[in-house]
Amino acid sequence: MIFYFFLVQKDINSVTGMYALVIKEVEFAMINKIMKLTHGNKTQVAKILGISRNTLNTKIKNLEIK
């Protein structure tokens, strides 16, 4: 989605909040993929990502990952 956004964006000067948008998309894709690879084992996911399990749970909630 981000790359498509850049392709269709006419005025890059009107863009705000790009960093947060990119981080959110990358985190979602990364956590979602690792969750699938570990069969939902949050302890393993947190270890792979180098974050605490509490931080992972917060990210899962905020990103609305099922």
Backbone as numpy.savetxt, mean C-alpha at the origin, in Angstrom:
# Nx Ny Nz CAx CAy CAz Cx Cy Cz
-2.51 2.34 -11.63 -3.32 3.53 -11.63 -2.46 4.79 -11.63
-1.40 4.80 -10.85 -0.54 5.98 -10.76 0.05 6.33 -12.11
0.55 5.33 -12.82 1.20 5.59 -14.10 0.17 6.08 -15.13
-1.02 5.55 -15.08 -2.09 6.01 -15.95 -2.41 7.48 -15.65
-2.41 7.80 -14.36 -2.67 9.17 -13.93 -1.69 10.14 -14.61
-0.41 9.77 -14.63 0.59 10.64 -15.24 0.40 10.75 -16.75
-0.08 9.69 -17.36 -0.31 9.72 -18.80 -1.43 10.68 -19.19
-2.46 10.75 -18.37 -3.62 11.58 -18.72 -3.59 12.97 -18.08
-2.68 13.19 -17.13 -2.61 14.47 -16.43 -2.06 15.56 -17.35
-2.83 16.61 -17.53 -2.41 17.72 -18.40 -1.59 18.75 -17.64
-2.01 19.07 -16.41 -1.34 20.12 -15.64 -0.81 19.54 -14.34
0.46 19.14 -14.34 1.06 18.52 -13.16 1.15 19.49 -11.98
1.12 20.79 -12.25 1.20 21.79 -11.18 -0.04 21.83 -10.30
-1.14 21.26 -10.79 -2.38 21.26 -10.01 -2.50 20.02 -9.12
-1.52 19.13 -9.19 -1.56 17.89 -8.42 -1.06 18.15 -7.00
-1.82 17.64 -6.01 -1.38 17.72 -4.62 -1.58 16.36 -3.96
-0.79 16.08 -2.97 -0.93 14.83 -2.23 -0.45 13.60 -2.97
0.42 13.77 -3.95 0.87 12.65 -4.77 1.62 11.61 -3.93
2.47 12.06 -3.01 3.26 11.14 -2.20 2.35 10.17 -1.44
1.36 10.69 -0.77 0.44 9.86 0.02 -0.30 8.87 -0.88
-0.70 9.32 -2.05 -1.41 8.46 -2.99 -0.54 7.30 -3.45
0.70 7.60 -3.80 1.62 6.56 -4.27 1.93 5.57 -3.15
2.22 6.08 -1.97 2.53 5.21 -0.83 1.36 4.29 -0.52
0.17 4.83 -0.53 -1.03 4.03 -0.24 -1.17 2.88 -1.25
-0.99 3.18 -2.53 -1.12 2.14 -3.55 -0.03 1.09 -3.44
1.19 1.53 -3.20 2.31 0.59 -3.08 2.12 -0.29 -1.84
1.77 0.30 -0.72 1.54 -0.47 0.50 0.43 -1.49 0.30
-0.66 -1.05 -0.32 -1.78 -1.96 -0.55 -1.33 -3.17 -1.37
-0.66 -2.92 -2.48 -0.23 -4.00 -3.36 0.76 -4.92 -2.66
1.70 -4.34 -1.94 2.73 -5.13 -1.27 2.14 -5.99 -0.15
1.36 -5.39 0.71 0.78 -6.13 1.84 -0.18 -7.19 1.32
-1.00 -6.85 0.37 -1.96 -7.79 -0.19 -1.25 -9.01 -0.77
-0.19 -8.79 -1.55 0.55 -9.89 -2.17 1.23 -10.76 -1.12
1.87 -10.14 -0.15 2.57 -10.91 0.89 1.57 -11.68 1.74
0.40 -11.09 2.00 -0.64 -11.80 2.75 -1.05 -13.08 2.01
-1.18 -12.98 0.69 -1.54 -14.16 -0.10 -0.42 -15.20 -0.07
0.82 -14.76 -0.20 1.96 -15.68 -0.22 2.16 -16.40 1.12
1.79 -15.74 2.21 1.95 -16.33 3.55 0.65 -16.93 4.07
-0.36 -17.00 3.19 -1.67 -17.56 3.55 -2.28 -16.83 4.75
-2.07 -15.49 4.78 -2.69 -14.66 5.81 -1.98 -14.65 7.15
-0.76 -15.17 7.21 -0.03 -15.18 8.47 0.55 -13.79 8.74
-0.12 -13.04 9.59 0.27 -11.66 9.86 1.64 -11.54 10.52
2.00 -12.51 11.34 3.32 -12.48 11.97 4.41 -12.57 10.92
4.23 -13.45 9.94 5.20 -13.57 8.85 5.22 -12.31 7.99
4.06 -11.78 7.68 3.97 -10.58 6.86 4.73 -9.43 7.54
4.47 -9.23 8.82 5.13 -8.16 9.57 6.64 -8.35 9.57
7.08 -9.58 9.75 8.52 -9.86 9.76 9.14 -9.57 8.39
8.48 -10.00 7.33 8.98 -9.76 5.96 9.08 -8.26 5.70
8.09 -7.50 6.13 8.07 -6.06 5.89 8.95 -5.28 6.86
9.33 -5.92 7.97 10.16 -5.23 8.95 9.39 -4.23 9.78
8.12 -4.55 10.04 7.27 -3.69 10.87 6.65 -4.54 11.97
6.09 -3.87 12.97 5.44 -4.62 14.04 4.09 -5.14 13.56
3.60 -6.14 14.28 2.29 -6.70 13.93 1.19 -5.66 14.15
1.35 -4.83 15.17 0.37 -3.76 15.42 0.34 -2.76 14.27
1.52 -2.39 13.77 1.59 -1.48 12.62 0.95 -2.12 11.41
1.22 -3.40 11.19 0.61 -4.12 10.08 -0.91 -4.11 10.20
-1.42 -4.40 11.39 -2.88 -4.41 11.59 -3.49 -3.04 11.30
-2.80 -1.98 11.70 -3.28 -0.62 11.43 -3.32 -0.36 9.93
-2.26 -0.77 9.23 -2.20 -0.57 7.78 -3.29 -1.38 7.08
-3.51 -2.60 7.51 -4.55 -3.45 6.92 -5.92 -2.79 7.09
-6.17 -2.25 8.28 -7.44 -1.58 8.55 -7.58 -0.32 7.69
-6.54 0.52 7.68 -6.60 1.78 6.94 -6.70 1.57 5.43
-6.03 0.53 4.93 -6.04 0.25 3.50 -7.24 -0.62 3.08
-8.00 -1.05 4.09 -9.19 -1.89 3.87 -8.85 -3.18 3.11
-7.77 -3.83 3.57 -7.36 -5.11 2.99 -8.16 -6.21 3.67
-8.72 -7.08 2.88 -9.54 -8.19 3.42 -8.66 -9.38 3.73
